[in-house]
Amino acid sequence: MQDTPRQGGAVRWIALTVLVLPVVLVSMDLSVLYLAIPTISRDLEPSSSQMLWILDSYAFVLASLLIVMGNVGDRIGRRRLLLIGATLFGVASTVAAFAPTTEVLIGARAAMGVGGATLMPSTLALIRNIFDDPGERTRAIGIWTAAFAGGGALGPVVGGVLLDFFSWGSVFLINVPVIAVLLILARPLVPEYASPVNSRFDIVGALLLLGTILSVVYAMKHSAEIIGLDQSSIVALLLGLGLGITFVLQQRRTAAPLVDTGLLRNPIFLAGLVAVTVGMLALMGPNLFFAWYLQLVLGMGPLVAALWLLPMTFTAAIGATTAPKLLKTVGLARSLAIGFMISALSLVIVAFSRATDGVWILLVGGMLLGLGATIVLTLATESMVSAAPASRAGAASAISETGSELGGALGIAVLGSVGTAIYRASVDVPSGVPTEVADAARETLAGAAQMAGELPAEIGAALLDNARTAFAFGFSIAAVSAAVIMLALAIVVPRMLARQRSTTSPDEVPMTPAP
C-alpha cells in the first residue's frame, strides 16, 4: 500500500535526501561519544565496565529490535514508523544530554537505541520501494551507505568541535534540531508504504528473538571483559542458545515469521549478511581506539583530534561511490574481496602506531580503512536488499541492519575489551605509587592520565608514559586481530558467493532480481 503516486525522478532523489538525515544521526551516535568519553569519565566517574556500556547500550538495544521494527514497519507503514522512532530518538537524546549520573546516561542511550531501531530499517526499506530501477537503486543505496559510513566517521569530528566549546551533553543535543527537520519534511516529501499483511504480528517470535540477542550479547561482552568464562556468562550463553533454538523452531511453524528463512537460503543474501556482520565487528573495534589514541596517548584536544579524523570521512564517501563502478568491472565476489583486503592492509598499518609519534601512521591506516570498509558495506547491503521481494523490504532491511549494528556493537565490546585487558596486564605502575592511585591507573588510560596529575612530576610522568605505551600495545593487538578477521572474510565470502555461479561466468555474480 502506498498513499501517493510513484514519484518522478527529481522527487525521488529529494526524498532520498530526507531519508539520509536519520541514517547520519543513527550512525553518528555509534561513534560520537569516542571523543567525549574522557570528559564524561571526569564528570560521571564511570567504571571501565560502565564506560563500555555507555558506548554499547545504544547499539545492543538497536540491534536487538531491528528485525522486530522492520516487521512492524511492513504492517503499519514505514513512514509512520519512521516518524514515531524519530520522535523517541529526539526525546531520549535530550535526556542523555542532561543525564546527571552514569545510570541515567546508559538508560537514555538504550532508549535512543529503541528509536534508532525504527529509523534504520524504515529508511532502507523506503529506498527499496521508491527506487524500482535497479541501477538507480544501487546508486541510492550507495548514497545511503555513504551516509551511514560517513556518519560513523563524522561522529568524532562533530563531537570534537562541540566539545571544544560546550559540555559533553552537546553531542546528544545536536540530534534534536536534525530530528525536528526530519519530522517537518518527511510527511510531504516521503511517500508511505505498507505491505498488505493480514496475519497477526508474531509477538512470541519477537520476544524470543529479543531474549536470544540480549542473552548472547551479554555473555560475549561479559566474557570479553573478564577474558574468560564465569557462571553468569555461561548461564547467559546457554539461555541465549536455548532461546535461539526455540526461536528457529517457532519460526518454522508460524504462519507469519519475523525472519524469512527463504532469504537465508539465498547465497547472495547470506554472504552479504556475513560480510556486513563480521566486517562491522572488525571495523568498529579499532575505530573505538582511534579517538582515544589521539587524545589520551598523543595528548590532543577534542577539536584537533577531530580534524585528524576528518579525512576518514572523505575516503568513506569515496568508497561508497566507487563500489558500484567496481561491481560492474570485476563482479560482486571480487569487489568484496578487494574491499576486505584494503581493510586488512589498513589495520596492519594501524597496528604500527606508536605511543609517541604515530599520528601519520594512524591517518594513512584510517583513510584506507574508511575506503575498504565502505566498499564492502555498500555492495553487501545492496545485494541483500535487491535479493528481497518489495513486500518484505522492511524485514530484509532489518536483517541487514541487525547484522551491521550487532557486529559493530560486538566489535566495540569484544575488541574493545581485549584491548583494555591487554592494557591492564601490561601497564607498569612505578613503585611508591599509592594503592588506590595504582588501581585507578590500571583500570583505564583516562584514569592513569588523571592520577598522573596528582603525583609528583617525575613519578606522574613515568606513570603516564608507561600507561600510554601499554595502551598503544593493546591498540595494536586489537588492530591485528581485526586484520586477521578481514583476511578471513576476503576468502570466505567469495567462496559463499561461488555457490551462485552455476549458470554465470566465473568473474561475475549476478544480483538476484526482486520479484
BAZATI-373838 format. One record per residue (C-alpha): x, y, z. Coordinates in nm, 2 decimals, always signed. Example, Ala and Ser with C-alpha at 12.3 -4.5 7.8 and 13.67 -1.06 7.14 Angstrom:
GUNU    east   north      up
GUNU   +1.23   -0.45   +0.78
GUNU   +1.37   -0.11   +0.71
***
This chain:
GUNU    east   north      up
GUNU   +0.00   +0.00   +0.00
GUNU   +0.12   +0.35   -0.08
GUNU   -0.07   +0.68   -0.03
GUNU   +0.10   +0.88   -0.31
GUNU   +0.16   +0.81   -0.68
GUNU   +0.50   +0.68   -0.78
GUNU   +0.74   +0.97   -0.78
GUNU   +0.92   +1.13   -1.06
GUNU   +1.30   +1.13   -1.09
GUNU   +1.37   +1.46   -0.91
GUNU   +1.12   +1.40   -0.63
GUNU   +1.27   +1.05   -0.56
GUNU   +1.62   +1.20   -0.50
GUNU   +1.47   +1.47   -0.28
GUNU   +1.30   +1.21   -0.07
GUNU   +1.63   +1.02   -0.05
GUNU   +1.79   +1.34   +0.09
GUNU   +1.53   +1.34   +0.37
GUNU   +1.59   +0.97   +0.44
GUNU   +1.96   +1.02   +0.47
GUNU   +1.92   +1.25   +0.77
GUNU   +1.82   +0.98   +1.03
GUNU   +2.09   +0.75   +0.88
GUNU   +2.36   +1.00   +0.95
GUNU   +2.23   +1.05   +1.31
GUNU   +2.20   +0.69   +1.40
GUNU   +2.54   +0.61   +1.26
GUNU   +2.70   +0.92   +1.42
GUNU   +2.56   +0.82   +1.76
GUNU   +2.76   +0.50   +1.74
GUNU   +3.09   +0.70   +1.74
GUNU   +3.01   +1.05   +1.86
GUNU   +3.10   +0.95   +2.22
GUNU   +3.45   +0.84   +2.13
GUNU   +3.60   +1.19   +2.20
GUNU   +3.35   +1.26   +2.48
GUNU   +3.44   +0.96   +2.69
GUNU   +3.74   +1.13   +2.86
GUNU   +3.52   +1.43   +2.96
GUNU   +3.23   +1.20   +3.07
GUNU   +3.48   +1.00   +3.28
GUNU   +3.59   +1.31   +3.47
GUNU   +3.23   +1.43   +3.53
GUNU   +3.04   +1.10   +3.60
GUNU   +3.33   +0.88   +3.70
GUNU   +3.21   +0.55   +3.54
GUNU   +3.40   +0.23   +3.59
GUNU   +3.56   +0.07   +3.29
GUNU   +3.26   -0.17   +3.25
GUNU   +3.02   +0.12   +3.27
GUNU   +3.22   +0.31   +3.02
GUNU   +3.18   +0.03   +2.77
GUNU   +2.81   +0.01   +2.85
GUNU   +2.77   +0.38   +2.78
GUNU   +2.91   +0.31   +2.43
GUNU   +2.74   -0.03   +2.38
GUNU   +2.39   +0.00   +2.53
GUNU   +2.27   +0.21   +2.23
GUNU   +2.40   -0.04   +1.97
GUNU   +2.29   -0.35   +2.16
GUNU   +1.93   -0.24   +2.20
GUNU   +1.92   -0.11   +1.85
GUNU   +2.05   -0.45   +1.71
GUNU   +1.80   -0.64   +1.93
GUNU   +1.50   -0.46   +1.79
GUNU   +1.58   -0.40   +1.42
GUNU   +1.41   -0.72   +1.29
GUNU   +1.11   -0.66   +1.51
GUNU   +1.07   -0.30   +1.40
GUNU   +1.13   -0.39   +1.03
GUNU   +0.82   -0.62   +1.05
GUNU   +0.62   -0.35   +1.24
GUNU   +0.70   -0.11   +0.96
GUNU   +0.59   -0.36   +0.69
GUNU   +0.25   -0.36   +0.87
GUNU   +0.17   -0.01   +1.00
GUNU   +0.36   +0.18   +0.73
GUNU   +0.73   +0.26   +0.70
GUNU   +0.70   +0.63   +0.70
GUNU   +0.47   +0.62   +1.01
GUNU   +0.72   +0.41   +1.20
GUNU   +1.00   +0.65   +1.08
GUNU   +0.82   +0.94   +1.24
GUNU   +0.74   +0.76   +1.56
GUNU   +1.10   +0.65   +1.60
GUNU   +1.24   +0.99   +1.52
GUNU   +1.03   +1.14   +1.80
GUNU   +1.15   +0.89   +2.05
GUNU   +1.51   +0.94   +1.94
GUNU   +1.48   +1.31   +1.99
GUNU   +1.33   +1.29   +2.34
GUNU   +1.59   +1.03   +2.45
GUNU   +1.87   +1.24   +2.31
GUNU   +1.75   +1.53   +2.53
GUNU   +1.75   +1.32   +2.84
GUNU   +2.10   +1.19   +2.76
GUNU   +2.23   +1.54   +2.72
GUNU   +2.14   +1.64   +3.07
GUNU   +2.20   +1.30   +3.24
GUNU   +2.32   +1.35   +3.60
GUNU   +2.45   +1.00   +3.66
GUNU   +2.61   +0.72   +3.47
GUNU   +2.30   +0.50   +3.51
GUNU   +2.07   +0.77   +3.36
GUNU   +2.30   +0.81   +3.07
GUNU   +2.31   +0.44   +3.00
GUNU   +1.93   +0.42   +3.02
GUNU   +1.89   +0.72   +2.78
GUNU   +2.13   +0.56   +2.54
GUNU   +1.92   +0.24   +2.55
GUNU   +1.61   +0.45   +2.47
GUNU   +1.79   +0.61   +2.18
GUNU   +1.86   +0.25   +2.06
GUNU   +1.48   +0.18   +2.06
GUNU   +1.43   +0.49   +1.85
GUNU   +1.72   +0.41   +1.62
GUNU   +1.58   +0.06   +1.56
GUNU   +1.28   +0.21   +1.39
GUNU   +1.48   +0.45   +1.18
GUNU   +1.73   +0.23   +1.00
GUNU   +1.50   -0.04   +0.85
GUNU   +1.24   +0.22   +0.76
GUNU   +1.48   +0.43   +0.56
GUNU   +1.64   +0.14   +0.37
GUNU   +1.30   -0.03   +0.30
GUNU   +1.16   +0.30   +0.17
GUNU   +1.46   +0.33   -0.06
GUNU   +1.38   -0.02   -0.19
GUNU   +1.02   +0.09   -0.26
GUNU   +1.09   +0.43   -0.40
GUNU   +1.37   +0.32   -0.65
GUNU   +1.23   +0.04   -0.86
GUNU   +1.50   +0.08   -1.13
GUNU   +1.80   -0.15   -1.03
GUNU   +2.06   +0.10   -1.15
GUNU   +1.91   +0.39   -0.96
GUNU   +1.86   +0.17   -0.65
GUNU   +2.23   +0.08   -0.65
GUNU   +2.32   +0.44   -0.66
GUNU   +2.07   +0.53   -0.39
GUNU   +2.19   +0.26   -0.16
GUNU   +2.55   +0.37   -0.23
GUNU   +2.45   +0.72   -0.10
GUNU   +2.27   +0.56   +0.19
GUNU   +2.58   +0.36   +0.28
GUNU   +2.80   +0.67   +0.24
GUNU   +2.57   +0.85   +0.48
GUNU   +2.59   +0.55   +0.73
GUNU   +2.97   +0.52   +0.70
GUNU   +3.02   +0.89   +0.68
GUNU   +2.81   +0.94   +0.99
GUNU   +3.02   +0.70   +1.18
GUNU   +3.34   +0.88   +1.07
GUNU   +3.18   +1.22   +1.12
GUNU   +3.07   +1.14   +1.48
GUNU   +3.41   +1.20   +1.63
GUNU   +3.46   +1.52   +1.42
GUNU   +3.12   +1.67   +1.53
GUNU   +3.19   +1.56   +1.89
GUNU   +3.54   +1.72   +1.88
GUNU   +3.40   +2.05   +1.75
GUNU   +3.12   +2.06   +2.01
GUNU   +3.34   +1.95   +2.30
GUNU   +3.58   +2.24   +2.22
GUNU   +3.31   +2.49   +2.30
GUNU   +3.04   +2.31   +2.50
GUNU   +2.99   +2.03   +2.76
GUNU   +2.97   +1.66   +2.67
GUNU   +2.59   +1.68   +2.67
GUNU   +2.61   +1.88   +2.34
GUNU   +2.70   +1.56   +2.15
GUNU   +2.34   +1.44   +2.21
GUNU   +2.16   +1.77   +2.20
GUNU   +2.28   +1.82   +1.84
GUNU   +2.04   +1.55   +1.74
GUNU   +1.73   +1.75   +1.83
GUNU   +1.73   +2.01   +1.55
GUNU   +1.80   +1.75   +1.29
GUNU   +1.51   +1.53   +1.41
GUNU   +1.29   +1.84   +1.40
GUNU   +1.38   +1.90   +1.04
GUNU   +1.31   +1.53   +0.96
GUNU   +0.96   +1.54   +1.13
GUNU   +0.87   +1.85   +0.92
GUNU   +0.99   +1.73   +0.58
GUNU   +0.92   +1.36   +0.59
GUNU   +0.54   +1.37   +0.56
GUNU   +0.51   +1.59   +0.25
GUNU   +0.82   +1.45   +0.07
GUNU   +0.84   +1.08   +0.16
GUNU   +0.55   +0.86   +0.04
GUNU   +0.40   +0.60   +0.27
GUNU   +0.44   +0.23   +0.20
GUNU   +0.30   -0.07   +0.38
GUNU   +0.26   -0.43   +0.28
GUNU   -0.08   -0.59   +0.26
GUNU   +0.00   -0.82   +0.55
GUNU   -0.32   -0.97   +0.70
GUNU   -0.16   -1.21   +0.95
GUNU   -0.12   -1.12   +1.32
GUNU   +0.22   -0.99   +1.43
GUNU   +0.44   -1.26   +1.58
GUNU   +0.47   -1.14   +1.94
GUNU   +0.61   -1.47   +2.06
GUNU   +0.88   -1.47   +1.80
GUNU   +0.97   -1.11   +1.87
GUNU   +1.02   -1.19   +2.24
GUNU   +1.22   -1.50   +2.17
GUNU   +1.45   -1.30   +1.93
GUNU   +1.49   -1.02   +2.18
GUNU   +1.59   -1.26   +2.45
GUNU   +1.82   -1.45   +2.23
GUNU   +2.02   -1.15   +2.12
GUNU   +2.04   -0.98   +2.46
GUNU   +2.15   -1.30   +2.63
GUNU   +2.42   -1.39   +2.38
GUNU   +2.54   -1.03   +2.36
GUNU   +2.57   -1.01   +2.74
GUNU   +2.76   -1.34   +2.76
GUNU   +3.01   -1.24   +2.49
GUNU   +3.05   -0.89   +2.64
GUNU   +3.10   -1.01   +3.00
GUNU   +3.34   -1.29   +2.89
GUNU   +3.54   -1.03   +2.69
GUNU   +3.56   -0.80   +3.00
GUNU   +3.70   -1.07   +3.23
GUNU   +3.88   -1.26   +2.95
GUNU   +3.73   -1.59   +3.04
GUNU   +3.41   -1.76   +3.14
GUNU   +3.23   -1.74   +3.47
GUNU   +2.90   -1.86   +3.60
GUNU   +2.69   -1.56   +3.48
GUNU   +2.84   -1.56   +3.13
GUNU   +2.78   -1.94   +3.09
GUNU   +2.42   -1.92   +3.21
GUNU   +2.36   -1.62   +2.98
GUNU   +2.51   -1.81   +2.68
GUNU   +2.31   -2.13   +2.75
GUNU   +1.99   -1.92   +2.79
GUNU   +2.06   -1.74   +2.46
GUNU   +2.13   -2.07   +2.27
GUNU   +1.81   -2.22   +2.42
GUNU   +1.60   -1.92   +2.32
GUNU   +1.77   -1.92   +1.98
GUNU   +1.68   -2.28   +1.91
GUNU   +1.33   -2.22   +2.03
GUNU   +1.30   -1.92   +1.80
GUNU   +1.42   -2.11   +1.49
GUNU   +1.17   -2.39   +1.56
GUNU   +0.89   -2.14   +1.63
GUNU   +0.96   -1.95   +1.31
GUNU   +0.92   -2.27   +1.10
GUNU   +0.58   -2.33   +1.25
GUNU   +0.43   -1.99   +1.25
GUNU   +0.22   -1.86   +0.96
GUNU   +0.39   -1.51   +0.95
GUNU   +0.75   -1.55   +1.06
GUNU   +0.97   -1.25   +1.16
GUNU   +1.26   -1.39   +0.96
GUNU   +1.20   -1.50   +0.61
GUNU   +1.41   -1.82   +0.60
GUNU   +1.39   -1.83   +0.23
GUNU   +1.62   -1.52   +0.22
GUNU   +1.88   -1.70   +0.43
GUNU   +1.88   -1.98   +0.17
GUNU   +1.98   -1.73   -0.10
GUNU   +2.37   -1.75   -0.12
GUNU   +2.39   -1.38   -0.21
GUNU   +2.18   -1.27   +0.08
GUNU   +2.36   -1.50   +0.32
GUNU   +2.71   -1.39   +0.20
GUNU   +2.60   -1.03   +0.23
GUNU   +2.48   -1.08   +0.59
GUNU   +2.82   -1.25   +0.69
GUNU   +3.01   -0.97   +0.52
GUNU   +2.82   -0.69   +0.70
GUNU   +2.81   -0.86   +1.04
GUNU   +3.17   -0.98   +1.08
GUNU   +3.31   -0.69   +0.87
GUNU   +3.15   -0.44   +1.11
GUNU   +3.28   -0.63   +1.41
GUNU   +3.64   -0.60   +1.27
GUNU   +3.58   -0.23   +1.18
GUNU   +3.42   -0.08   +1.48
GUNU   +3.66   -0.23   +1.74
GUNU   +3.97   -0.05   +1.62
GUNU   +3.77   +0.27   +1.54
GUNU   +3.69   +0.29   +1.91
GUNU   +4.06   +0.33   +1.98
GUNU   +4.13   +0.59   +1.72
GUNU   +3.99   +0.89   +1.91
GUNU   +4.12   +0.76   +2.25
GUNU   +4.47   +0.72   +2.10
GUNU   +4.47   +1.08   +1.96
GUNU   +4.35   +1.23   +2.29
GUNU   +4.49   +1.02   +2.56
GUNU   +4.81   +0.89   +2.40
GUNU   +4.92   +1.18   +2.19
GUNU   +4.76   +1.44   +2.41
GUNU   +4.55   +1.62   +2.15
GUNU   +4.24   +1.83   +2.24
GUNU   +3.90   +1.72   +2.11
GUNU   +3.89   +1.96   +1.82
GUNU   +4.24   +1.88   +1.70
GUNU   +4.17   +1.51   +1.73
GUNU   +3.85   +1.56   +1.53
GUNU   +4.04   +1.73   +1.25
GUNU   +4.29   +1.44   +1.22
GUNU   +3.99   +1.20   +1.19
GUNU   +3.82   +1.41   +0.92
GUNU   +4.00   +1.25   +0.62
GUNU   +3.84   +0.92   +0.71
GUNU   +3.50   +1.08   +0.63
GUNU   +3.62   +1.17   +0.28
GUNU   +3.76   +0.82   +0.20
GUNU   +3.44   +0.66   +0.33
GUNU   +3.24   +0.87   +0.08
GUNU   +3.48   +0.77   -0.20
GUNU   +3.45   +0.40   -0.12
GUNU   +3.07   +0.42   -0.13
GUNU   +3.06   +0.59   -0.46
GUNU   +3.34   +0.37   -0.61
GUNU   +3.17   +0.05   -0.51
GUNU   +2.90   +0.04   -0.80
GUNU   +3.18   +0.10   -1.06
GUNU   +3.39   -0.17   -0.91
GUNU   +3.10   -0.41   -0.92
GUNU   +3.04   -0.35   -1.29
GUNU   +3.41   -0.40   -1.36
GUNU   +3.51   -0.72   -1.16
GUNU   +3.18   -0.85   -1.02
GUNU   +3.05   -0.88   -0.67
GUNU   +3.28   -1.15   -0.53
GUNU   +3.60   -0.99   -0.64
GUNU   +3.48   -0.64   -0.53
GUNU   +3.40   -0.76   -0.18
GUNU   +3.74   -0.94   -0.17
GUNU   +3.92   -0.62   -0.27
GUNU   +3.73   -0.42   +0.00
GUNU   +3.83   -0.68   +0.27
GUNU   +4.19   -0.68   +0.15
GUNU   +4.21   -0.30   +0.17
GUNU   +4.06   -0.31   +0.52
GUNU   +4.31   -0.57   +0.63
GUNU   +4.60   -0.38   +0.50
GUNU   +4.48   -0.06   +0.67
GUNU   +4.46   -0.24   +1.01
GUNU   +4.81   -0.38   +0.97
GUNU   +4.93   -0.03   +0.91
GUNU   +4.74   +0.10   +1.21
GUNU   +4.90   -0.17   +1.43
GUNU   +5.23   +0.00   +1.40
GUNU   +5.11   +0.32   +1.57
GUNU   +5.35   +0.42   +1.84
GUNU   +5.30   +0.57   +2.18
GUNU   +5.48   +0.90   +2.09
GUNU   +5.46   +0.98   +1.72
GUNU   +5.21   +0.75   +1.55
GUNU   +4.97   +1.01   +1.42
GUNU   +5.07   +0.98   +1.05
GUNU   +5.05   +0.60   +1.07
GUNU   +4.70   +0.63   +1.21
GUNU   +4.60   +0.88   +0.94
GUNU   +4.71   +0.66   +0.65
GUNU   +4.56   +0.34   +0.80
GUNU   +4.24   +0.51   +0.90
GUNU   +4.19   +0.66   +0.55
GUNU   +4.24   +0.31   +0.39
GUNU   +4.01   +0.16   +0.64
GUNU   +3.73   +0.40   +0.55
GUNU   +3.78   +0.33   +0.18
GUNU   +3.78   -0.05   +0.21
GUNU   +3.50   -0.08   +0.47
GUNU   +3.25   +0.13   +0.27
GUNU   +3.32   -0.07   -0.05
GUNU   +3.22   -0.38   +0.14
GUNU   +2.92   -0.23   +0.32
GUNU   +2.77   -0.07   +0.01
GUNU   +2.79   -0.39   -0.20
GUNU   +2.68   -0.62   +0.07
GUNU   +2.39   -0.41   +0.17
GUNU   +2.27   -0.36   -0.19
GUNU   +2.29   -0.73   -0.27
GUNU   +2.08   -0.82   +0.04
GUNU   +1.81   -0.55   -0.03
GUNU   +1.79   -0.65   -0.40
GUNU   +1.75   -1.02   -0.31
GUNU   +1.43   -0.95   -0.12
GUNU   +1.08   -0.90   -0.26
GUNU   +0.94   -0.55   -0.23
GUNU   +0.67   -0.67   +0.01
GUNU   +0.93   -0.78   +0.26
GUNU   +1.17   -0.49   +0.21
GUNU   +1.13   -0.38   +0.57
GUNU   +1.21   -0.72   +0.72
GUNU   +1.50   -0.78   +0.48
GUNU   +1.64   -0.44   +0.55
GUNU   +1.61   -0.50   +0.92
GUNU   +1.81   -0.83   +0.89
GUNU   +2.08   -0.64   +0.71
GUNU   +2.09   -0.36   +0.97
GUNU   +2.07   -0.61   +1.26
GUNU   +2.39   -0.78   +1.13
GUNU   +2.56   -0.44   +1.08
GUNU   +2.47   -0.30   +1.43
GUNU   +2.52   -0.62   +1.61
GUNU   +2.86   -0.67   +1.45
GUNU   +2.96   -0.31   +1.53
GUNU   +2.85   -0.34   +1.89
GUNU   +3.03   -0.67   +1.94
GUNU   +3.34   -0.52   +1.78
GUNU   +3.34   -0.24   +2.04
GUNU   +3.26   -0.49   +2.32
GUNU   +3.50   -0.78   +2.23
GUNU   +3.79   -0.60   +2.06
GUNU   +3.75   -0.30   +2.30
GUNU   +3.76   -0.54   +2.60
GUNU   +4.06   -0.73   +2.46
GUNU   +4.25   -0.40   +2.42
GUNU   +4.15   -0.29   +2.77
GUNU   +4.26   -0.63   +2.92
GUNU   +4.60   -0.61   +2.75
GUNU   +4.64   -0.26   +2.88
GUNU   +4.56   -0.37   +3.23
GUNU   +4.80   -0.67   +3.21
GUNU   +5.09   -0.47   +3.06
GUNU   +5.08   -0.13   +3.23
GUNU   +5.37   -0.08   +3.46
GUNU   +5.29   +0.13   +3.77
GUNU   +5.61   +0.29   +3.92
GUNU   +5.69   +0.18   +4.27
GUNU   +5.59   +0.41   +4.55
GUNU   +5.25   +0.49   +4.40
GUNU   +4.96   +0.46   +4.65
GUNU   +4.74   +0.16   +4.61
GUNU   +4.42   +0.35   +4.52
GUNU   +4.61   +0.55   +4.26
GUNU   +4.77   +0.24   +4.11
GUNU   +4.42   +0.07   +4.09
GUNU   +4.28   +0.37   +3.91
GUNU   +4.57   +0.38   +3.67
GUNU   +4.54   +0.01   +3.59
GUNU   +4.16   +0.05   +3.52
GUNU   +4.18   +0.28   +3.22
GUNU   +4.42   +0.51   +3.04
GUNU   +4.19   +0.80   +3.13
GUNU   +4.23   +0.71   +3.49
GUNU   +4.60   +0.69   +3.46
GUNU   +4.61   +1.04   +3.30
GUNU   +4.40   +1.18   +3.58
GUNU   +4.60   +1.02   +3.86
GUNU   +4.94   +1.12   +3.70
GUNU   +4.84   +1.49   +3.75
GUNU   +4.81   +1.43   +4.13
GUNU   +5.15   +1.27   +4.17
GUNU   +5.50   +1.43   +4.19
GUNU   +5.61   +1.54   +3.85
GUNU   +5.87   +1.27   +3.79
GUNU   +5.66   +0.98   +3.91
GUNU   +5.35   +1.11   +3.73
GUNU   +5.54   +1.14   +3.40
GUNU   +5.67   +0.79   +3.43
GUNU   +5.32   +0.65   +3.51
GUNU   +5.17   +0.83   +3.21
GUNU   +5.44   +0.72   +2.97
GUNU   +5.40   +0.36   +3.08
GUNU   +5.02   +0.38   +3.05
GUNU   +5.04   +0.52   +2.70
GUNU   +5.28   +0.25   +2.59
GUNU   +5.05   -0.02   +2.73
GUNU   +4.75   +0.14   +2.56
GUNU   +4.93   +0.16   +2.23
GUNU   +5.02   -0.21   +2.26
GUNU   +4.66   -0.31   +2.33
GUNU   +4.55   -0.10   +2.03
GUNU   +4.80   -0.28   +1.81
GUNU   +4.68   -0.63   +1.92
GUNU   +4.31   -0.53   +1.86
GUNU   +4.41   -0.40   +1.51
GUNU   +4.60   -0.71   +1.42
GUNU   +4.30   -0.93   +1.54
GUNU   +4.07   -0.73   +1.32
GUNU   +4.31   -0.76   +1.02
GUNU   +4.30   -1.14   +1.06
GUNU   +3.92   -1.13   +1.05
GUNU   +3.92   -0.92   +0.74
GUNU   +4.16   -1.15   +0.56
GUNU   +3.94   -1.45   +0.65
GUNU   +3.64   -1.27   +0.51
GUNU   +3.82   -1.20   +0.19
GUNU   +3.85   -1.58   +0.14
GUNU   +3.52   -1.70   +0.29
GUNU   +3.27   -1.45   +0.14
GUNU   +3.37   -1.51   -0.23
GUNU   +3.35   -1.88   -0.17
GUNU   +3.00   -1.84   -0.04
GUNU   +2.91   -1.64   -0.35
GUNU   +3.06   -1.91   -0.57
GUNU   +2.76   -2.13   -0.49
GUNU   +2.56   -1.89   -0.71
GUNU   +2.78   -1.93   -1.01
GUNU   +2.65   -2.24   -1.18
GUNU   +2.50   -2.05   -1.47
GUNU   +2.73   -1.74   -1.48
GUNU   +3.08   -1.65   -1.58
GUNU   +3.35   -1.71   -1.31
GUNU   +3.42   -1.33   -1.30
GUNU   +3.07   -1.21   -1.21
GUNU   +2.80   -1.29   -0.97
GUNU   +2.46   -1.15   -1.07
GUNU   +2.23   -0.97   -0.83
GUNU   +1.91   -1.17   -0.76
GUNU   +1.62   -0.96   -0.90
GUNU   +1.34   -0.87   -0.67
GUNU   +1.01   -1.04   -0.76
***
